[in-house]
């Protein structure tokens, strides 16, 4: 071993040093101090070495993406998912850059931004409550799921065409697909990161896979039969795995190619009311977060599925309804039935910011970031309004009539542009976009 080390080129030696630094910093940032000390000691790396949080995860994710891309170029079409090029899906857009650093400091007085004006349009109606919505990662599509067991898929370019004042080609239909294959209301949806595949989780204990590149397809081409009501679904950024939050207190991790199910080997003690309302991956897939009916937010290692932090009572005894990561994977935004929206620091579990002034105590709803993370959006049940806060200062900057009859059930922001979807108990789906 020592001989091999002596034979390393200076470039290789530098690479090893950089790698060791990243490993030590990664372990330290995730509070694995004992492991960080062991690696630091074995590799003669300073324990306090500086590196951006999750830099190692980002580099590994990029490397895996390149490897996957190279592999896919030579893969025959008999793989589980054909590459979805028919609709131009999967192209990487250039999203507006986020410049929010929530750890920069607490002195944010006088820096509150105003939320730009938006126009809104009624897009479509389900036959029963519109319960959930999800944008594709490239922002080209949005899907909605309903208590009527149907899924509607909208093309964003067609929505925008429909909203033009003078549409020369006559009426535009933004709904390009409708899927019917569930027997119970749909709880959540997600898009595969590379292929034209949409998944849905429903009360009928199933996760269904739909290929939306085929205009005639109405039914799922794959089905995962779970043991519980599937409340939430999310694809791993690689597309090789998906996570399901169910009435079971531990998330179910599935291999997308084999459908084998994995559970955490060291789950924390969770009480009788631990059903998972929402599960979401971080941008690199290094972590996932669960929001539970017992009011807790729990953070899990995306590789080992071990629980790395429990924020018990994040929303006191009220249900935690949603949780999502910031783009830099250092914070989590949660929404609860105690009518609070909160920002948590992952490394410490510390409450960083609260967004107050929206009542949500009855319906399942969520809080989301705008595409640049400059704003936080949620719903006020009592006034039937959409509430917007400045994400950095926590100040409420807008409160708009939702234009739904009865409170909206769901709000979902585009990942790539200033636009969002609202779904309602009035069965309707509305699109909102910034007025330029």
C-alpha positions in Angstrom: 0.0 0.0 0.0 2.8 2.4 0.9 4.6 1.6 -2.3 1.4 2.4 -4.3 1.1 5.8 -2.5 4.7 6.6 -3.4 4.0 5.9 -7.1 1.1 8.4 -7.3 1.6 11.3 -9.6 1.3 14.8 -8.1 -2.1 15.1 -9.8 -3.3 11.9 -8.3 -2.0 12.9 -4.9 -3.9 16.2 -5.1 -7.1 14.4 -6.2 -6.8 12.1 -3.2 -6.3 15.0 -0.8 -9.3 16.8 -2.3 -11.4 13.7 -2.0 -10.4 13.1 1.6 -11.3 16.7 2.4 -14.7 16.4 0.8 -15.4 13.1 2.7 -14.4 14.7 6.1 -16.4 17.8 5.4 -19.4 15.8 4.3 -19.4 13.6 7.4 -19.0 16.7 9.6 -21.8 18.6 8.0 -24.1 15.6 8.6 -23.1 15.5 12.3 -21.3 12.2 11.9 -18.4 13.6 14.0 -17.0 10.3 15.1 -16.7 9.0 11.5 -15.2 12.4 10.4 -12.6 12.1 13.1 -11.7 8.6 12.1 -11.3 9.5 8.4 -9.4 12.7 9.2 -7.0 10.8 11.4 -6.4 7.9 8.9 -5.8 10.3 6.0 -4.0 13.1 7.9 -6.8 15.6 6.9 -7.7 18.5 9.1 -11.0 17.9 10.9 -12.1 21.5 10.4 -11.4 21.5 6.6 -13.7 23.8 4.8 -16.0 22.6 1.9 -19.4 23.7 0.8 -22.2 21.6 2.4 -23.2 18.6 0.2 -20.4 19.3 -2.3 -19.5 15.6 -2.3 -23.1 14.7 -3.0 -23.4 17.1 -5.8 -20.2 15.8 -7.5 -21.3 12.2 -7.1 -24.7 13.0 -8.5 -23.1 14.7 -11.5 -20.8 11.7 -12.1 -23.7 9.2 -11.8 -25.7 11.3 -14.3 -22.9 11.3 -16.8 -22.4 7.6 -16.3 -26.2 7.0 -16.7 -26.2 9.1 -19.8 -23.3 7.2 -21.3 -25.0 3.9 -20.4 -28.4 5.0 -21.9 -26.9 5.8 -25.2 -26.1 2.1 -25.7 -29.1 0.7 -24.0 -31.7 -1.2 -26.2 -35.3 -0.1 -26.1 -36.3 -3.1 -23.9 -35.4 -1.3 -20.7 -38.2 -0.4 -18.3 -38.6 3.1 -19.7 -38.0 4.1 -23.3 -36.4 7.5 -23.5 -39.2 10.1 -23.8 -38.1 12.2 -26.8 -41.5 12.3 -28.5 -42.5 15.4 -26.6 -39.1 16.9 -26.2 -39.2 15.8 -22.5 -36.2 15.9 -20.2 -34.3 18.8 -21.7 -32.6 20.8 -19.0 -34.0 24.3 -18.9 -32.1 27.3 -17.7 -34.0 28.2 -14.5 -33.7 31.6 -13.0 -30.9 31.5 -10.5 -31.6 31.4 -6.8 -29.6 33.8 -4.8 -31.1 33.2 -1.4 -28.7 32.3 1.5 -30.9 31.7 4.5 -27.8 31.3 6.7 -26.4 34.8 5.8 -27.8 36.4 9.0 -30.9 37.5 10.7 -30.6 41.2 10.1 -32.9 41.4 7.0 -34.8 44.6 7.9 -35.7 46.8 4.9 -34.9 44.0 2.4 -38.5 42.6 1.9 -39.3 42.2 -1.8 -42.7 42.7 -3.4 -44.3 39.8 -5.2 -45.0 40.5 -8.9 -48.5 40.6 -10.1 -49.9 37.5 -11.7 -52.8 36.8 -14.1 -54.8 33.6 -13.6 -57.0 31.4 -15.8 -59.4 28.5 -15.2 -57.9 25.6 -17.1 -60.1 22.6 -16.5 -62.4 20.8 -14.1 -62.3 17.3 -12.6 -65.6 15.6 -11.7 -64.6 15.7 -8.1 -62.2 17.5 -5.8 -58.8 18.4 -7.5 -56.5 17.0 -4.7 -52.9 17.4 -6.0 -50.7 18.8 -8.7 -47.0 18.3 -9.8 -44.8 20.0 -12.5 -42.3 18.1 -14.5 -38.7 18.9 -13.6 -38.2 20.7 -17.0 -41.4 22.8 -16.3 -42.9 21.7 -19.6 -45.9 19.8 -18.1 -48.1 19.8 -15.1 -50.4 17.0 -13.9 -53.3 17.1 -11.5 -54.9 14.2 -9.6 -58.5 14.1 -8.4 -60.9 12.4 -6.0 -62.7 11.2 -9.2 -59.7 8.9 -9.7 -58.6 10.6 -12.9 -55.3 12.3 -13.8 -55.1 15.2 -16.2 -51.8 16.2 -18.0 -51.4 19.7 -19.2 -48.8 21.1 -21.6 -47.5 24.5 -20.3 -46.9 25.9 -23.8 -50.6 25.2 -24.7 -51.7 26.9 -21.4 -49.8 30.0 -22.3 -51.2 30.0 -25.8 -54.7 29.7 -24.3 -54.0 32.8 -22.2 -53.0 35.0 -25.1 -55.6 37.7 -25.8 -55.9 36.9 -29.5 -55.6 33.2 -30.3 -55.9 33.0 -34.1 -56.1 29.3 -34.2 -59.3 29.1 -32.2 -59.8 27.5 -28.8 -56.8 25.7 -27.4 -57.1 22.6 -25.3 -54.3 22.5 -22.7 -55.2 19.0 -21.5 -53.2 16.6 -23.6 -53.8 13.4 -21.7 -56.4 12.0 -19.3 -55.6 8.8 -17.4 -58.2 6.5 -15.7 -56.8 3.6 -13.9 -57.2 4.1 -10.1 -60.1 2.9 -8.0 -59.7 5.4 -5.2 -58.8 9.1 -4.9 -55.3 10.2 -6.0 -53.0 11.6 -3.4 -49.8 12.6 -5.2 -48.0 12.6 -8.5 -44.4 12.8 -9.8 -42.6 12.8 -13.1 -39.6 10.7 -14.0 -36.6 13.0 -14.3 -35.6 11.7 -17.8 -38.4 9.7 -19.3 -42.0 10.5 -20.2 -43.3 8.6 -17.3 -45.7 9.9 -14.7 -46.4 8.1 -11.4 -49.4 8.4 -9.1 -50.0 7.3 -5.5 -53.6 6.7 -4.4 -55.9 5.5 -1.6 -56.3 2.1 -3.4 -52.8 1.2 -2.1 -51.2 1.4 -5.6 -48.5 3.4 -7.4 -49.2 3.5 -11.1 -46.8 4.3 -14.0 -48.2 6.1 -17.1 -46.3 6.7 -20.3 -47.5 10.1 -21.5 -45.6 10.0 -24.8 -48.3 7.7 -26.2 -51.4 9.8 -27.1 -53.8 6.8 -26.9 -52.6 5.4 -23.6 -55.3 5.7 -20.9 -54.1 3.1 -18.4 -50.9 2.4 -16.5 -48.2 0.2 -18.0 -46.8 -0.8 -14.6 -48.3 -1.0 -11.1 -46.7 -1.4 -7.7 -49.1 -2.9 -5.2 -48.3 -1.4 -1.8 -49.7 -2.6 1.6 -51.0 0.8 2.6 -52.8 3.9 1.4 -50.1 5.7 -0.7 -50.2 9.3 0.4 -47.1 10.7 -1.3 -44.6 9.6 -4.1 -41.3 11.0 -5.3 -38.7 9.8 -7.8 -35.1 9.8 -6.9 -33.2 12.4 -9.1 -31.5 9.4 -10.9 -34.9 7.9 -11.8 -33.7 4.5 -10.6 -35.7 4.6 -7.3 -38.9 6.1 -5.9 -40.0 6.7 -2.4 -43.6 6.3 -1.1 -45.0 7.8 2.0 -48.0 5.8 3.2 -50.2 5.1 6.2 -47.1 3.1 7.4 -44.8 5.2 9.6 -41.7 4.3 7.6 -41.3 5.4 3.9 -41.2 2.6 1.3 -38.2 2.7 -1.0 -38.7 1.0 -4.3 -36.2 0.0 -7.0 -37.9 1.2 -10.2 -36.5 -1.6 -12.3 -37.2 -4.6 -10.0 -40.0 -3.1 -7.8 -38.2 -4.5 -4.8 -39.2 -2.7 -1.6 -36.7 -1.6 1.0 -37.4 -0.3 4.5 -35.1 1.6 6.9 -32.9 -0.6 8.9 -32.8 1.7 12.0 -36.2 3.5 12.1 -36.7 5.8 15.1 -39.5 5.2 17.6 -42.7 6.5 15.9 -46.0 6.6 17.7 -49.4 5.3 16.5 -50.1 8.4 14.5 -47.0 8.3 12.3 -48.6 8.0 8.8 -46.5 10.0 6.3 -48.4 12.9 4.6 -45.5 13.8 2.3 -42.1 12.6 1.2 -39.6 14.6 -1.0 -36.0 14.1 -2.1 -33.3 16.6 -2.0 -31.9 17.9 -5.4 -29.1 15.3 -5.5 -31.0 12.5 -3.8 -28.6 12.4 -0.9 -31.5 12.9 1.6 -35.2 12.6 1.7 -37.6 14.2 4.2 -40.9 13.0 5.6 -43.8 15.1 7.0 -45.9 13.0 9.4 -49.4 13.1 11.0 -47.7 13.0 14.4 -46.4 16.5 13.7 -42.8 15.5 13.1 -40.4 16.3 10.3 -37.8 13.5 9.8 -34.7 13.6 7.6 -33.3 10.3 6.1 -30.1 9.3 4.4 -31.0 8.8 0.7 -28.5 5.9 0.4 -28.8 3.9 3.6 -32.5 5.0 4.4 -31.4 5.6 8.0 -33.1 8.4 9.9 -30.4 11.1 10.5 -32.6 13.7 12.3 -36.1 13.8 13.8 -37.7 17.2 14.5 -40.4 15.9 16.8 -43.3 18.3 17.4 -42.2 20.5 14.5 -45.9 21.5 14.3 -46.6 20.7 17.9 -49.3 18.0 18.1 -50.8 19.1 14.7 -50.1 17.2 11.5 -47.1 18.1 9.4 -48.6 18.2 6.0 -45.7 19.0 3.7 -41.9 19.3 3.7 -39.4 20.2 0.9 -35.7 21.0 0.6 -34.1 24.2 -0.4 -32.0 23.9 -3.6 -28.8 24.0 -1.5 -30.1 21.1 0.6 -29.3 22.9 3.8 -32.9 23.8 4.9 -36.3 22.3 4.9 -39.6 24.1 4.5 -42.6 22.6 6.4 -46.3 23.3 6.6 -48.6 22.1 9.4 -52.2 22.1 10.5 -51.2 24.4 13.3 -51.4 27.2 10.7 -47.7 27.7 10.6 -45.0 27.4 7.8 -41.5 26.9 9.1 -37.9 26.8 7.8 -35.6 24.4 9.5 -31.8 24.1 9.4 -31.0 20.5 8.5 -27.5 20.4 10.2 -28.8 21.4 13.6 -32.6 20.9 13.5 -32.9 24.6 14.5 -36.0 26.7 13.6 -34.7 29.5 11.3 -37.8 31.3 10.2 -41.6 31.2 10.6 -44.2 32.4 8.1 -47.4 33.3 9.9 -50.7 34.7 8.9 -52.4 31.9 6.9 -55.0 29.6 8.5 -54.8 25.9 7.5 -56.2 23.5 10.1 -58.6 21.3 8.2 -57.5 20.6 4.6 -54.4 18.8 3.4 -52.3 21.6 1.8 -48.7 22.5 1.4 -46.3 25.5 1.4 -43.9 25.8 -1.5 -41.0 28.1 -2.7 -41.2 30.2 -5.8 -38.8 29.0 -8.5 -36.1 31.4 -7.3 -36.8 30.7 -3.6 -37.3 34.4 -3.0 -40.9 33.8 -1.9 -43.0 31.2 0.0 -46.6 30.5 -1.0 -49.4 28.7 0.8 -53.2 28.8 1.3 -55.5 30.5 3.8 -58.6 28.3 4.3 -60.6 30.8 6.2 -60.4 33.6 3.7 -60.0 31.4 0.5 -56.8 33.3 -0.3 -53.3 32.6 -1.6 -50.7 34.0 0.9 -47.2 34.9 -0.2 -44.2 35.7 2.1 -40.7 37.1 1.5 -38.7 33.9 2.1 -35.8 35.7 3.7 -37.5 38.2 5.9 -40.6 36.1 6.8 -42.8 39.1 6.1 -46.2 38.6 4.4 -46.1 40.5 1.1 -49.3 39.5 -0.7 -52.7 38.0 0.0 -54.8 37.3 -3.2 -58.3 35.9 -3.7 -57.8 32.4 -5.0 -60.7 32.6 -7.4 -61.8 29.2 -6.3 -65.2 28.6 -4.9 -64.3 27.2 -1.5 -60.7 26.8 -0.3 -58.0 25.6 -2.7 -56.7 22.1 -1.8 -53.2 22.4 -3.3 -50.7 24.9 -4.6 -47.7 23.9 -6.7 -45.0 26.2 -8.1 -43.2 25.7 -11.4 -39.5 24.8 -10.9 -38.4 26.9 -13.9 -40.5 30.1 -14.1 -42.7 32.5 -12.2 -45.9 30.4 -12.5 -48.0 28.2 -10.3 -51.1 25.9 -10.2 -53.9 25.9 -7.6 -56.4 23.1 -7.2 -59.7 23.3 -5.4 -62.5 21.7 -3.6 -64.6 23.3 -6.4 -62.9 20.6 -8.7 -61.2 23.3 -10.8 -57.6 23.8 -11.8 -56.2 27.3 -12.2 -52.9 28.5 -13.7 -51.2 31.6 -12.5 -48.3 33.4 -14.3 -46.4 36.6 -13.8 -47.6 39.6 -15.8 -44.6 40.8 -17.7 
